[in-house]
Amino acid sequence: MSGKLNSDPRMQQFNQLMSGKTYEQQKETLLNYAQSKGFDRNMIAQLLSHR
């Protein structure tokens, strides 16, 4: 299953987006990305804080 995900171009793009960043930077990137896709930033932030 994970092999399939890693070969997905969107996943590769996501990995490039995240590589070399601290957790805080990754979180910010994720929030901005989610917001650009029409998700509520606060909702995503809450999801991330429940780890």
N, CA, C and O of each residue as an XYZ file, in Angstrom:
204
protein
N       0.825     -1.211      0.000
C       0.000      0.000      0.000
C       0.857      1.258      0.000
O       0.620      2.176     -0.785
N       1.861      1.302      0.887
C       2.678      2.516      0.971
C       3.498      2.735     -0.297
O       3.796      3.874     -0.655
N       3.862      1.658     -0.969
C       4.581      1.786     -2.226
C       3.758      2.499     -3.281
O       4.280      3.266     -4.090
N       2.470      2.234     -3.254
C       1.545      2.865     -4.194
C       1.461      4.369     -3.921
O       1.461      5.186     -4.841
N       1.391      4.708     -2.635
C       1.305      6.114     -2.240
C       2.554      6.882     -2.651
O       2.465      7.989     -3.181
N       3.721      6.284     -2.403
C       4.974      6.970     -2.710
C       5.179      7.205     -4.195
O       5.872      8.144     -4.588
N       4.581      6.359     -5.024
C       4.735      6.534     -6.469
C       3.723      7.526     -7.037
O       3.808      7.906     -8.205
N       2.771      7.942     -6.214
C       1.790      8.944     -6.639
C       2.503     10.291     -6.777
O       3.158     10.742     -5.838
N       2.380     10.935     -7.940
C       3.070     12.220     -8.155
C       2.709     13.285     -7.117
O       3.535     14.126     -6.764
N       1.467     13.236     -6.636
C       1.062     14.214     -5.617
C       1.815     13.989     -4.315
O       2.156     14.935     -3.605
N       2.072     12.709     -4.012
C       2.806     12.378     -2.793
C       4.265     12.807     -2.930
O       4.863     13.295     -1.971
N       4.832     12.627     -4.114
C       6.207     13.052     -4.356
C       6.327     14.563     -4.216
O       7.291     15.072     -3.645
N       5.340     15.267     -4.743
C       5.319     16.724     -4.641
C       5.229     17.147     -3.175
O       5.905     18.081     -2.744
N       4.388     16.450     -2.422
C       4.211     16.717     -0.999
C       5.517     16.485     -0.240
O       5.904     17.289      0.608
N       6.194     15.373     -0.556
C       7.458     15.064      0.104
C       8.523     16.119     -0.184
O       9.306     16.476      0.696
N       8.545     16.616     -1.424
C       9.482     17.677     -1.787
C       9.181     18.942     -0.995
O      10.088     19.648     -0.553
N       7.895     19.213     -0.826
C       7.437     20.383     -0.095
C       7.899     20.322      1.360
O       8.243     21.345      1.953
N       7.905     19.122      1.928
C       8.185     18.931      3.348
C       9.658     18.695      3.674
O      10.072     18.883      4.818
N      10.451     18.290      2.691
C      11.820     17.886      2.994
C      12.673     19.048      3.483
O      12.579     20.165      2.973
N      13.502     18.770      4.474
C      14.429     19.763      5.003
C      13.794     20.840      5.864
O      14.400     21.887      6.091
N      12.581     20.599      6.347
C      11.921     21.590      7.191
C      11.761     21.060      8.607
O      11.663     19.852      8.822
N      11.735     21.966      9.563
C      11.455     21.580     10.940
C       9.977     21.245     11.054
O       9.203     21.517     10.136
N       9.583     20.656     12.177
C       8.174     20.312     12.371
C       7.296     21.555     12.282
O       6.234     21.521     11.661
N       7.733     22.644     12.894
C       6.954     23.890     12.868
C       6.781     24.405     11.439
O       5.694     24.843     11.062
N       7.848     24.352     10.650
C       7.781     24.801      9.256
C       6.866     23.891      8.442
O       6.114     24.353      7.584
N       6.941     22.595      8.723
C       6.083     21.638      8.023
C       4.625     21.914      8.338
O       3.762     21.857      7.461
N       4.362     22.215      9.612
C       2.996     22.495     10.040
C       2.462     23.723      9.312
O       1.330     23.730      8.829
N       3.284     24.752      9.239
C       2.908     25.994      8.550
C       2.642     25.725      7.066
O       1.658     26.207      6.506
N       3.526     24.955      6.443
C       3.377     24.593      5.032
C       2.071     23.841      4.811
O       1.340     24.096      3.855
N       1.795     22.905      5.722
C       0.584     22.103      5.634
C      -0.662     22.970      5.768
O      -1.630     22.794      5.028
N      -0.635     23.904      6.712
C      -1.772     24.805      6.926
C      -2.017     25.670      5.695
O      -3.158     25.844      5.268
N      -0.949     26.206      5.132
C      -1.079     27.041      3.937
C      -1.608     26.233      2.759
O      -2.456     26.699      1.997
N      -1.090     25.009      2.624
C      -1.515     24.136      1.538
C      -3.002     23.800      1.687
O      -3.764     23.871      0.723
N      -3.393     23.440      2.889
C      -4.794     23.091      3.155
C      -5.697     24.285      2.876
O      -6.772     24.145      2.293
N      -5.250     25.449      3.297
C      -6.027     26.667      3.085
C      -6.194     26.933      1.590
O      -7.264     27.343      1.141
N      -5.135     26.699      0.830
C      -5.198     26.927     -0.616
C      -6.151     25.945     -1.303
O      -6.638     26.207     -2.404
N      -6.412     24.814     -0.643
C      -7.336     23.814     -1.195
C      -8.752     24.002     -0.654
O      -9.646     23.207     -0.941
N      -8.944     25.056      0.125
C     -10.285     25.371      0.607
C     -10.649     24.800      1.969
O     -11.813     24.836      2.369
N      -9.657     24.272      2.684
C      -9.923     23.771      4.028
C      -9.820     24.901      5.043
O      -9.146     25.905      4.812
N     -10.493     24.720      6.158
C     -10.414     25.691      7.240
C      -9.093     25.506      7.981
O      -8.817     24.437      8.525
N      -8.295     26.547      7.994
C      -6.976     26.529      8.619
C      -7.035     26.112     10.089
O      -6.210     25.322     10.550
N      -8.011     26.645     10.818
C      -8.139     26.334     12.247
C      -8.497     24.872     12.492
O      -8.036     24.254     13.452
N      -9.328     24.333     11.606
C      -9.718     22.932     11.723
C      -8.486     22.032     11.555
O      -8.296     21.077     12.308
N      -7.665     22.346     10.568
C      -6.452     21.567     10.317
C      -5.478     21.712     11.490
O      -4.863     20.732     11.912
N      -5.340     22.915     12.008
C      -4.452     23.161     13.150
C      -4.880     22.325     14.353
O      -4.039     21.784     15.071
N      -6.180     22.223     14.567
C      -6.695     21.402     15.666
C      -6.371     19.933     15.438
O      -5.975     19.226     16.365
N      -6.541     19.480     14.204
C      -6.222     18.087     13.884
C      -4.748     17.796     14.155
O      -4.405     16.740     14.687
N      -3.886     18.734     13.788
C      -2.448     18.546     13.966
C      -2.048     18.542     15.438
O      -1.075     17.889     15.816
N      -2.789     19.260     16.262
C      -2.418     19.340     17.674
C      -2.835     18.095     18.461
O      -2.427     17.926     19.610
N      -3.637     17.235     17.859
C      -4.076     16.003     18.532
C      -3.201     14.815     18.169
O      -3.712     13.723     17.923
N      -1.900     15.010     18.134
C      -1.067     13.886     17.708
C      -0.487     13.133     18.892
O       0.239     12.157     18.707
